[in-house]
Amino acid sequence: MRFDGHMRLHWAILGLMALSLSQSVEAQRPVKGQYIAFVGTYTGKESKGIYAFRFDSDNGKMQPLGLAAEIRNPTFLAPHTKGRFLYSIGEVGDFQGQKAGSVSAFAVDAKTGKLTLLNTVSTRGAGPCHVSVDDTGRCVLVANYGGGSVAVFRIGEDGKLSEATDFVQHTGKGPNLKRQAGPHAHAFTLAPDNRYAFAPDLGADRVFIYRLDPVNGKITPGDPPSVKIIPGAGPRHIAFHPSAKFAYVINELLSTITTFEYDAERGQLQEIQNLSTLPEDFQGESYTAEVAVHKSGRWLLGSNRGHDSLTLFSIDRRTGRLALQHHIPTQGKWPRHFTFDPSGRFILVANQHTNNIVVFRFDPETGRITPAGVNVEAPAPVCIDFVQAMR
């Protein structure tokens, strides 16, 4: 009887362990159509760091989840490919007594939206403004605006960042003496095949091209190492067509978009078109910010700070050339960033100066953009990124 009792106890324990494991697996299941939208901000009187919202891709609604992590000026974010980690720059110029900014790694709680700091390292250049994660999930790429440089960091199995494994200082300047007295790297973005990384430099009027070695966290100059943009244009961000045949650079100072043919094998860009993002009769001051290509490959959007609008272009998928469709008011001021949601049916716009995020419906067939009736408060929002929500 004692043996039977022990056996019953043994099987009971195993049953409880199996139930616990089943519940644990159940707890980690993704919630269909639900995402955590993390918002990077400029900190100060109103903002304390990164904020989180639960986003529903069925109706575009956003539920505030509060402060996800307290950090200084987390202006640009990038999730890890597996969604377990989130990387954020610290847009500062004085990290640990040096003229440098920082980049931080966070563990993501995809149920609550809370972030746990893993570590923070120097970007080796002042005022970082952009961060991205390569498609293999092995390294992080950062652009330093103030320092005019780019850096690469390895990602450990635990999500933590190494010190910089590579660093390149840009050189060059442009005709705008106020904004282009020296280099200002404004983004560091990977091509669709993850082989090349591109760094639009607002100060140098160039897009610098690097071949990426994600295993070792190294970059080497492309051939050629850069491509020129119209003098005074101030290239800011770059977006690639899903076909990997074309690339689009949005130019902050002239409010234009430059279209390139892209040779993915050689990592080379060939300019084919320049278009304004503003209406012909606009007389005020305006600066572009974000650019994005819809996953259908049929549409491109750019944002205008000052005109406070999104500009929609259709894309000829054979030639890559753009055609202006219309401008859409963003229901706020200074749309520093916007993004398509993972479904591709909504656009979220971060209006920095009016502290709000506005959601628009997007029809991928017609390009029609209409308000979704969602307008939420967010302090000085600069960047929005998604992670799949879990149970």
N, C-alpha and C positions, 0 to 999 in steps of 0.2 A: 504493500500500500504506500510505503514511503517513496518507493521508486516511481509509482504511478503519480504520486503527488508532485514529485520533483519534475516529472515529465510534463504534467499539466502546467506547472508554473513556467517551465522552459518554453512551452508552446505559447503560453499567454504573453510572455515577454516578447517573443518573436512576433506575435500578432500585433502587439502595441508598437513595436519598432517599425513593422511594415505599414501600419496605419499612419504613424508619424511621418515616415518617408513619403507615403502617398499624399498626405496633407501638405508636406513641404514642396513636392513636385507641383501639386495643384496650386500652391501659393505663388509659384514662379511662372505660371502660365500667362502668356500675353492676353490682354483684354482687347478683343477685336474692335478696331476703330478708335481706340483710346491711346493717347500719347501724353507724355509729360513734355510741356513746352518750357524750356529754360530760357530766361531772359537776362542777357548781360546788360549792364548799366554803367553810367557815370555816377560814382558815389559822391555824397555830399550831404546837404541838409535833408534831402528827401529819400535818397537811396542808401542802402547799407551793403549792397552786393548783388548776388545772383538771386533772381526770383523764379518761382515755379508756378505753372498753371497746368491743370488737366484739360487737354484739348480733345474734343469729340469730332472726328472727321466725318461723321454722318450729318451733323447739323452746324458745325463751325463754332459751337459754344465753348467758352473758356471759363473754367472754375479756378479762382485764385487759391493757391496752396501756401502762399506766404514766402518768407525769406528762406531760400534753400541753403545759402552759405554766405557768411559775412566775409567780404574780401574787397580790397581797394581797387576801384576802377576796372572791373571785369568786363571790358567793353566788347570783347569778341570771344566766342565759344566754339568748341568743336567736340562732338561726341565721338567716343571710340566706335569702331566698326561693329563691335558686339554689344554696344549700349551699356556696358558695365561701368565705364568710366567717362568722365567729362573733363575736358581741358580748357582752361581759361587763361587769357593773358591778364597781367596787371599793368594797365597803361600808366606807368609812372616813369620818372627819370632819375630816381634816387634809391635804388634797391641795394640794401646792405652796404651803404656808404659809397657805392659806385654809381657812375652815370649809366644806369641800365634799368630795364624794366624786369618783369618777372613773368613766369608761366607756371601755373599750378595744375596739379592732378587731383581729381576728386573721384571717390567711389559713389556710384549712383544708387539710391534706393528708388527703384522704379514703381514702388507702391505709394510712397508718401511724397516723393519729389525732393526729399532731403539729400544733401550732399555732405560727404565726409572728406575732409582734406587729407590727402595722402602725402604730398610734399610740394615744395615750391623751389624753383631754381631760377638763376639769372638768365635773361635772354641775351646778355652781353652787349646790348644796344639800348639806348633810351627810347621811351615811348613806343613800345610794341603796340600794333594796331590790328593784327590779323593772326589767326592760328588755324591750322588744318591738320588732319590725321591721314596718313597714307592708307591706301586700300588694304594693305596687308595687316594693318594695326600694329606695325612695328615701330613707327616713329612719328614725331610731331614736328611740323614746320612752322616757323614764326617769322613774321616781317616786323622789323623795327623802324617805325616811321621817323622818330626823332634822330635815331642813330644812322639811318640810311643803310641798313644792313639786313641780312637774313641769317637764320640759324636753324640747326636740326638737332633733335633730341631723341634718344632711344627710349622706348617704352618697355618697362619690365613686365614680367608675368603678373606681378601684383598691381600693375597699372601705374606705378611710380615712374617719374622721369629721371633720366640720367642728366648729368651736366651736359652742356652742348657738345655734340660729337662732331659738328662742323659749323663753320661760321665764315661768311663772306661779307666784306665791306664794299658797298657800291661806291662809285664815283660818278660825277657828272652834275650838270646844272641846266636850267632853262632860262628863257627870257623874262619870266615873271620874277622880278627881283624880290618881291615880298614873300613868295611861296616856293621859289625854285633856286634859292642861293646855293643849295647843295642837294645831295640825294635824299629821297624820302620813300623808302620801300613801303608800299601800301597794302600789299597782299602777297601771299605765297600759296599758290593754288596748283593742284595736281591735274595733269591731263587725264582723260578717261582710262587710258591703259596703265596709269601709275608709273610710267617710265620717265616722264619729264615733269618738272615743276617750273612754274612761271611766276615771276615777281614783277608786277607793274610798279614802276618807280615814278611817283608824281614829280619829284624834283628833277630827275635826270631826263624826263620825257622818253623813257625807254621801258621796254619789257625785257627783263633779264631772264635767260633760259638756262636751266640746269638739268643735267641727267641725274636721276636719283638712284642711289643704292640703299634700299630700305633695310637690308640685313645689317649693314654696318653703320647706317645713319650718316652717309656721306653724299655730297653733291659735287659734280664736276661741271664746268661751263659747257654749254651746248656749242654747236657749230652751225651758225655763228652764236656768240655768247649773248647777244641781245638783238632786239629789233627796235628801230626808231619809230616814235609817234610824232605827229605834227607838233612843231615847236610851240610851247605854251599850253599844250592840251592838258597836261597833268594826269597821266593814266593812273587809275585808282584800283579797279577790280577787273577780273577776267572770268568769263564763263565759256564753257565748251558746249558745242552741239553734241547730242547723244550719239550721233554718227561718227564723232571724232574727226570729221572732215573740216570743221570750221570753229573759229574762236571769236569771241566778242569782248573788246576792251572798252569799258566806260571811262570817259575822261572827265575828271572833276572840274577843271578850270574853264574849259571851253563848252561844257555840257554837250558832248558828242559821244557817239559810239563808233568805234573803228571795227570793221569786219575783216577777218583774216581767213584765208584758206590755210588749213593746218596739215602739214605733212607729219603724220604720227610716227613714221619710221625714222625720220631724221630730227624730229622735234623742231621743225622750222615753220615760221609764220610768214605769209605773203599777203600784204594789205590789198584789199579789193574795193573797200567802200568806207565813206565817212558820212554820218548823218547826225543832225541835231536832235536832241531829246526835247527841245522846247518848241512851243508854238511860234510861228513866224512873227506874230505881232507882240510877243512878250517883251517888255521893256525893263523889267526889274533885274535884281541880282539873284542868281541861282547857281547852285552847284550840285552836280550829280553825286550819287552815293553808291547804291547797290545795282547789280545787274544779274539776271537769272534767265536761263532758258528752260521752258517747260519740258517735262520728260517726253512729251509727244514729238518734240522737235519742230513744232509748228509755230511757236510763239516765243517772243523775247520781251522781258520787262526791264525797265530802268527806273530809278527814282530820282526826283528833282527836289532839292532842298532850297526853298525860296519860292519857287513856283508851287511847291508842296503838292506834287502830283506823281502818279505813275504814268510812264509812257509805254504804250503797247505797240509792238511791231510784229507783223507777220514775217515768217521765214520761208523763203523759197528753199525747199529741202534739196533741190538739185544743185543750186548755185550758192546757197548760203546767204544770199543778199536779203536785206531787210526792206520792209515797206511800212511806213508809218500808218497806224490805224487810228488811235485817239489817245487823249490824255484823261486821266481819272483823278479827281481831287482825293486826297488821302484822309480827309476829315480830321486833320491835325496839322501841326507845323513841324517842319524839319524831318521828313521821313528818311532817317539815316539808314534804315535797313528794312527789308521785307523778305519774305520767303513763301514759296508754295508749300502747302502742307503735304504729308506723305501720300495722300490720295490724289493730289494734283487738282483737286476741285475747290480749294480755298487758297486765298492769299492773305497772309498776316503782315500788317504794316506797323513798324515801330516808329511812332512820331515822337522824337526826342524832346522837343521844346514844349509840347503840350501834355507830356506824361501819359500817353495813351497808346494802346494797341488796338487797331481796327481790323476786323475780319471782313473780307469780300468773297463772294462766290465767284468762281471762274468756270466758264464753259469751255472745255478743251476743243470742242468741235467748232464753235463760232468765235471764240476769243472774247465773248461777252463777259464784262465784269460788273457785278452789282453788289451793293452793300448787303451783308448777311444779317445786319441788325445787332452785331456784337461789337461793343466798344468798352474795353476794360482799362482800368487805371494801372499804370506801371511807371515807376519813377525813372525818368531820363533813360528810356529804353534805347539800346544801341544794336542789339543782335538777338535773334530768336533761333533756337535749334531744338530738334525733337529727339526724344528717346521713347521707344515703345513702352507703354504702361503695362505693369504686371499686377496680377491679383495679389 
